[in-house]
Amino acid sequence: MPPGPPQWTRRSALALLGAGAIPSRASTASAGALRVKVVSTDTGAVIPCSVALHGANGELVIENRSYTAGFRSSGEFQKELPAGPARLVISRGFDFVAETRDVNIRSGETAELEVRLRRRTPLRRLGWLCGDHHVHMTHGESRIRVDFDYLALAARAEGLDCLSVAQSWNLPDPTADAAEGECRRVSTADCMLAWNLEAPKNYYRGDASRCIGHCWFAGARPSPTIAAELLGLSAQDYESNKTPTPNFESHALIHREGGVIAYTHPCRWWTGEWGGQGGYPVEQRKFISNLAAELPFDTVAGPTYDAIDILMQTHEKQVNAQGLAVWFLLLNRGYRVRASTSSDATFDNEGRGTPGKVRLYTRVDGAPSMPAVAEAIRAGRSFVTSGPLVLFDVDGRGPGESIVSGRPARHVARIRAWASGIPGEHLSAIELIRNGEVVKTLRVAAGETSFEAEHSWIEEGNAWMVVRCFGRDRDNQVAITNPVFFDRPGFTPPQPARAAVRIEVSDAAAGRRLGGTCEVVEMVGREARPLFRREFRDGVLELEAPATARLRVESPGFRPLTRSVFLDSAPILDATLAMRAERLLDWSTYEGMRRLLREVRLTFPMAKV
């Protein structure tokens, strides 16, 4: 009999060669080989996968420092290994059951294996696509360089059906058109790649303490100029001289081009050393913000966005818990904001090129496409997960849908859940959450990997319900659906807040009041879309305008001057820039924004032509 497997240990590779390649360390003096083919039990076709392969010396085979948990394979590979016992784990994301094999490698011989992977759920057959829409090809550190072929292989190896690839792109001409072209080239029938950006990504005057929020989007058309325009409307870390632009003006551009927008990691912040660039001094314990500080304004003003990430990578426990609490807060106030998730994977950093550590499942109508995925996100036909998979409906209505009733009625919720295919995973519990409170906990028998249940109750209306499903480890294995809504007749979400604005126009040099016209516009990116005009005398005008408006004042003999309700109203801007996570969780913050919008004062000191 062959000897038992060695004590398996993980080894971080030491050398970086070219695009992150790792040299083989097998001893050629006593080496053999392992040849493996991985096939789908559904189709019999060879399928890409992720491979964790330990040789007899206990070393983990790594090919690219971007992924240090093993290597990616197209589904067929051969590796030279030291003679002796080797262990192989083949996985493909959450919906395929991982397989483990022990094999004895004999010196000078090639061992051959065929490994068959099976799906655990019917989700793909039912039209559910899993994706990750916040992934950086190059985040900025640029320690490792990968190409689009490697991104596509990583996505397919993780069992993703779609991957949105954000900046920066390793291209000589890094436009959205060029990135989309590369994405189409490497897309396959089972996995589509598409361009996107982490944008708007906005630090007010480049100050890390005054981030107004990061967003991702999906499904926007790749016009020749859109990437440059969105990056121009954003302000990165240290860009202190850049003219500030609100996130909602970028949102309007993304919506015009068919995209759907999510605020990412809305409650993330930390303290650390920062400064020394952009005119900022070095600070040792700087408050560094990734907070979605503009979210309260954007919520009452629209909402101008579609979704928020309630689940980042699972080590960000506080970020995830607070993001979920913000989402529950918005739902309880009638805002139909959708839940989303994204990994923030960065392929240019060691060990962080793993898309889909958390992923968004969307149910699309018709043929798979990024516009269809964007529409499913917008409609809330989705759930987020770090492992478990779940289907949920009430009386046949799924996530994102509403049941309208004018009287109390009995409803039946149906739940089907499956554990992740990760080795050793099983289900532990399922919760039904109504209006943010757990109303029913369903325990799952020990070791079970699938579960079905029904729950009935009397509902009076004006409520919402989601399902939360836990794997073996509640901290790291969780899935949360978007809500099914229960609406009384005539329900409407809160109306967008409008600004009550008083403008005062004067000669900047002489101080006298001026007459003229005021044009109210909304910005779609850099394009001003006129809404209406008003004439004024004696330097004063009071009007109502959308919260997202800019006002352009003209007076004969003077240069036109434009002011923003958001940027140029000090109380609104100051409240936004001083945002902290606990304020995002407090409804008085949102009510305060509405109050401030009823008291906007804008001054226009006009300079002569």
TORTI-723259 format. One record per residue (C-alpha): residue in one letter; x, y, z. Coordinates in steps of 0.05 Angstrom, whole numbers, plus 5000, padded with zeros to 4 digits. Example, Ala and Ser with C-alpha at 12.3 -4.5 7.8 and 13.67 -1.06 7.14 Angstrom:
! residues 2
A524649105156
S527349795143
***
This chain:
! residues 609
M500050005000
P502550714986
P504551125047
G499351585078
P499052315058
P504152785090
Q502553345137
W499953865088
T502454575096
R501555205054
R507655545027
S507956245000
A512156284937
L518256724941
A520056944871
L516257384823
L517757214750
G514757634694
A507257644702
G507257324770
A509856634749
I512556164803
P518255684787
S517254934797
R520954654857
A520153914845
S526553514852
T528053224783
A532452684814
S526352314843
A520452624807
G514352354772
A508452704741
L500952784750
R496352874691
V489153084706
K482853204666
V476853554700
V469953464668
S462853664683
T458053114702
D452553494666
T455853564599
G462053124599
A465953724575
V472653934603
I471554534650
P476255044682
C477454984756
S481755204814
V486954704838
A490354614905
L495854104894
H500853904948
G506753464931
A510052964977
N514453525005
G508153885028
E509254474982
L503254784947
V503954864872
I502955594852
E503455884782
N501856624793
R502857044855
S496157374842
Y492956724865
T496756374922
A491555844942
G493855404884
F493255514810
R488055614756
S487055074703
S483255034638
G481154334661
E487153944635
F494053994665
Q500353604679
K505153754736
E511953474755
L511953284829
P516652954879
A515752204885
G511052024941
P503952174964
A500552794935
R493853104950
L489453454900
V483253894914
I479254114853
S473954654862
R469755114819
G466255634861
F460255534906
D455555144860
F460254564844
V461954034896
A469554034906
E473253384899
T479353144937
R484052594913
D490252274944
V495051974893
N501951654898
I507051954850
R512251444827
S519151654803
G519451684727
E512051524718
T505851944702
A499651834743
E493151994707
L486552214738
E479752424713
V475852844763
R468452964753
L465253584783
R457753624793
R453154214806
R449654204873
T443654634853
P438954774794
L440355524797
R443855584730
R438455184695
L433155644726
G436456264697
W440756484756
L447556784739
C452956904790
G457657494782
D462657964814
H462358684791
H467859014833
V474458714810
H480759104793
M485458864739
T490459364766
H488559714831
G494660164831
E499959774868
S502059434802
R506158894837
I503558354789
R501458434716
V495957994687
D492457994620
F485157904600
D486157164584
Y488357054656
L482357444683
A477657014641
L480956374665
A480456604738
A473056774729
R471456104697
A475655724747
E471456034803
G464955834768
L462856554754
D457956684698
C459857414692
L465557864714
S465858614708
V473158854701
A474959534729
Q480859994722
S486260024709
W486759594647
N493259314621
L492259604551
P496160094508
D489660474497
P485760394563
T478960634540
A472260314556
D471660114482
A478459774483
A477059424550
E470259184525
G473458924462
E478358504502
C472758264548
R468758034488
R474857684459
V475857254521
S468557144538
T465756444528
A458856134527
D459355984601
C462556624626
M462057334600
L466757894618
A465058634611
W468459294625
N466559734684
L469760224733
E469960334807
A466761004794
P464961494818
K470561414869
N470862084902
Y475262394955
Y473463124967
R479663504944
G483662864951
D483062845027
A482662125053
S478462345112
R473162645067
C471162095020
I464162204994
G463661494968
H465860944921
C461160604872
W461360064820
F456659984762
A454859454711
G451559434643
A453460134618
R454860214544
P462260304529
S462160964492
P469061214469
T469361754523
I465361494582
A471261204621
A475361844615
E469262264634
L467561854696
L474761844719
G475062594707
L468862684750
S472062284806
A477662514852
Q482762004874
D486962004937
Y491362634940
E488062974879
S487463614920
N487164094860
K481363744825
T474764104821
P469863714865
T463963374831
P458163024868
N457262284858
F450062374834
E452362734771
S456362114753
H450361684771
A446162064721
L451261924666
I451661184683
H444061134682
R443661484615
E448360954587
G444060384614
G448060204676
V446060014746
I449860324805
A451760054874
Y455160404932
T460759944954
H463359815025
P458860385051
C461360345123
R468860215114
W474060645149
W480460565188
T486160975218
G493360985194
E499061385166
W497261845108
G499862475075
G506162745043
Q502862864975
G497863354946
G499963894995
Y497763485055
P502463385114
V504062685140
E499362455195
Q500661825236
R493461675257
K489361955201
F481961785197
I481761445129
S474861385099
N471860935047
L464961135074
A459061265028
A458561965059
E454062225003
L449161645011
P444262015057
F443762605009
D443262144948
T437861744983
V433162324999
A434762654932
G432762044891
P435361544907
T440461704853
Y443561004859
D440560304856
A443959854907
I448859814965
D453859264981
I451658925045
L457058385040
M464358485026
Q469657965040
T467857615104
H473757865146
E470658555143
K465558375197
Q463959075221
V463459345150
N458658795132
A454458855196
Q453759605189
G452359565114
L446659075128
A443959535182
V443960135134
W440159725082
F434959505134
L434260235155
L432760455084
L427859885071
N424160055135
R423360765111
G420360545044
Y426460605000
R426860014951
V434460014949
R437259344928
A442458924964
S448858764927
T455758494941
S462658524910
S469558244927
D474058844911
A479158344885
T485658644860
F489658224811
D496058634818
N496858444892
E499557784918
G493957304937
R488357784922
G486657584851
T480657164872
P474157424843
G467657164871
K469757064943
V463057394953
R458257394894
L451657664869
Y446657174840
T441657484792
R435757164756
V435657414685
D430057374634
G432057104567
A439157014541
P444857204587
S447757904575
M450458464617
P444358904603
A440058334628
V444358264691
A443859014703
E436358984696
A435958404745
I440058794796
R435659404786
A429358974796
G432158624858
R431757924828
S438057734866
F441457484928
V448357574958
T452757024985
S459556825012
G457956085002
P450855825014
L445755844958
V438355984968
L431756054931
F426056424964
D418956604943
V412456794976
D406156554941
G410456464879
R413257174881
G420857224885
P425757734910
G424358434884
E416958304873
S410958594911
I404558284937
V399058804943
S393258684990
G388259135025
R386858655082
P390558145126
A391957515087
R395556855097
H401956765057
V406656175048
A414156275042
R418055725007
I425555635018
R430555184984
A437755225007
W444354884992
A451154905025
S457155154986
G461054624949
I467354814989
P470054185023
G466854055091
E461254565083
H454154435106
L448054855126
S446655045198
A440655515201
I435855935160
E432456575184
L426356935158
I427157675172
R421158145170
N422358895172
G429358775200
E427258285255
V428257535256
V421257225259
K422956495246
T429256075253
L429555405217
R434754935244
V438154465195
A440153755215
A447653665228
G451653555165
E445953695116
T447954025050
S440854165025
F434454395058
E427254555039
A421854865083
E415455265082
H412955785131
S405956095133
W403556705170
I398257265168
E400957905138
E397558585144
G401758955094
N406959505088
A412459005104
W418258645072
M421457975083
V428357685066
V431657015080
R438556945111
C441956265105
F448156045144
G453355515128
R457655145177
D461255775199
R456156335211
D461556875206
N464156665138
Q458556285104
V452156695094
A447056855039
I441757405041
T436157494991
N433058134968
P426058254996
V419158044976
F414758644992
F407758665021
D404359305001
R397659605017
P394059904958
G396860584938
F403760484968
T409060934937
P416361014958
P418461674988
Q418562244937
P425262554921
A426663164965
R426563834931
A430764434950
A427665084972
V432965574949
R433966314962
I439066634916
E442267314927
V445767634867
S450368244873
D455968614840
A462268314871
A465868984869
A460469494886
G455869054928
R449569294894
R443968814879
L442968584807
G437368334764
G437667794712
T435667074699
C436866414735
E437065764696
V436165124735
V439864524705
E441463814723
M448263524704
V448862864668
G456262784675
R458963424645
E452663564604
A447864084631
R440563924619
P436164544627
L429964474670
F427065174674
R428865924677
R426566484723
E427567234719
F429167634782
R429868364803
D433368694860
G438268124869
V433567624903
L429867014878
E426566434916
L424865794879
E424265044886
A428964584848
P431163854849
A436163724905
T441263524851
A440664174812
R445664704794
L443465434784
R446565874730
V445566624740
E446367134685
S446167884692
P447568384635
G454768624636
F457068074683
R460167394674
P455266814685
L456166444751
T453865734769
R452565464839
S450764754862
V445364604914
F449864064942
L456964344935
D455465074950
S450765005009
A455664985067
P450964635117
I449564065067
L456763985045
D459564025116
A454563505142
T456663035085
L464163125094
A463663015169
M459962355159
R461661765203
A459061045202
E454561145262
R451161725227
L449661295166
L445860835214
D441761405245
W435361605209
S435862315237
T441762405188
Y437062305129
E431662735159
G436863265172
M438663275098
R431363385080
R431063965130
L437464285103
L434664245033
R428864685054
E433765235076
V438665305019
R441965985012
L446466114952
T450166764939
F452466984870
P457967534873
M458167724800
A464467974765
K463968474708
V465668254638
***
